Amino acid sequence: MKENIIKDKSFNFAVRIVELYQYLKDKKKEFVLSKQILKSGTSIGANVEEADGSISKAEFSNKLSIAYKEAKETHYWLRLLKASNFITNNIFDSLIKDLDEIMKILFAILKTTRINNKK
């Protein structure tokens, strides 16, 4: 099976988000923000997976655009969780580092896809 970096990274990030959700729910007794980050953080990989199964270049680009937007939303929820002291700086820094890398890869793929679509 061919390696797909964005699929692997977004899946692994989703696993970490599920673990964060469980921590927030069980240890911090936080039930609203945790659900928001669970939805957006796991949606990144789900949309990447859908993009991989696209039947057209337009559909591929659309699904990756949604994944990128979900990543931006997840970035917001992580910042809010840190600012409201639900997560430590170490947890935040680690997750943001992974998320920023995912966002850079998604942006590069989208940029390349759009350039190739114009040719």
C-alpha positions in Angstrom: 0.0 0.0 0.0 1.4 3.4 -1.0 2.2 5.8 1.8 0.0 8.8 2.1 1.5 11.3 4.5 -1.6 13.6 4.9 -3.9 10.6 5.5 -1.5 9.2 8.1 -0.9 12.5 9.8 -4.6 13.5 9.9 -5.6 10.0 11.2 -2.9 10.1 13.9 -4.0 13.6 14.9 -7.6 12.4 15.1 -6.6 9.7 17.5 -4.9 12.3 19.7 -8.0 14.5 19.5 -10.2 11.5 20.7 -7.7 11.1 23.6 -8.0 14.8 24.4 -11.7 14.6 24.3 -11.7 11.7 26.8 -9.3 13.6 29.1 -11.4 16.8 29.0 -14.6 14.8 29.6 -13.3 12.5 32.3 -10.7 14.6 34.1 -11.7 18.2 33.6 -15.5 17.6 33.5 -15.7 19.8 30.4 -18.5 18.8 28.0 -19.1 21.6 25.5 -15.7 22.6 24.1 -14.5 19.0 24.2 -17.4 18.0 21.8 -16.5 21.0 19.5 -12.9 20.0 19.2 -13.8 16.3 18.8 -16.0 17.1 15.8 -13.6 19.5 14.0 -10.4 17.6 14.9 -11.6 14.3 13.7 -13.3 15.8 10.6 -9.9 16.8 9.2 -9.0 13.1 8.6 -12.5 12.1 7.5 -12.4 14.8 4.7 -8.9 13.8 3.7 -10.2 10.2 3.4 -13.1 11.3 1.3 -10.8 13.4 -0.9 -8.8 10.3 -1.5 -11.9 8.6 -2.9 -13.0 11.5 -5.0 -14.2 10.9 -8.5 -13.2 14.3 -9.9 -10.5 16.9 -9.3 -13.2 19.4 -8.3 -14.5 17.0 -5.6 -10.9 16.3 -4.4 -10.2 20.0 -4.1 -13.5 20.6 -2.3 -13.0 17.9 0.3 -9.4 19.1 1.0 -10.7 22.6 1.4 -13.2 21.4 4.0 -10.4 19.5 5.7 -8.3 22.7 5.8 -11.3 24.7 7.2 -11.8 22.1 9.9 -8.1 22.4 10.8 -8.5 26.1 11.1 -11.5 25.6 13.4 -9.6 23.0 15.5 -6.8 25.6 15.8 -9.3 28.0 17.3 -10.7 25.4 19.8 -7.1 24.5 20.9 -6.3 28.2 21.6 -9.5 28.6 23.5 -8.9 25.4 25.6 -5.4 26.7 26.4 -6.6 30.3 27.3 -9.3 28.9 29.6 -6.8 26.6 31.3 -8.4 23.3 30.3 -5.1 22.1 28.7 -1.5 22.7 29.6 1.0 24.6 27.5 2.8 21.2 26.8 -0.4 19.6 25.5 -1.3 22.7 23.4 2.2 23.1 21.9 2.3 19.4 20.9 -1.1 19.4 19.3 -0.6 22.8 17.6 2.8 21.6 16.2 1.0 18.6 14.6 -1.9 20.6 13.4 0.3 23.3 11.8 2.1 20.6 9.9 -1.2 19.2 8.7 -2.4 22.6 7.6 0.8 23.3 5.7 0.5 20.0 3.9 -3.2 20.6 3.1 -2.5 24.1 1.8 0.4 22.9 -0.4 -1.8 20.1 -1.9 -4.6 22.6 -2.5 -2.2 25.1 -4.1 -0.8 22.4 -6.4 -4.3 21.1 -7.2 -5.5 24.6 -8.2 -2.4 25.3 -10.3 -2.8 22.0 -12.1 -6.5 22.6 -12.7 -5.8 25.8 -14.5 -3.5 24.1 -17.0 
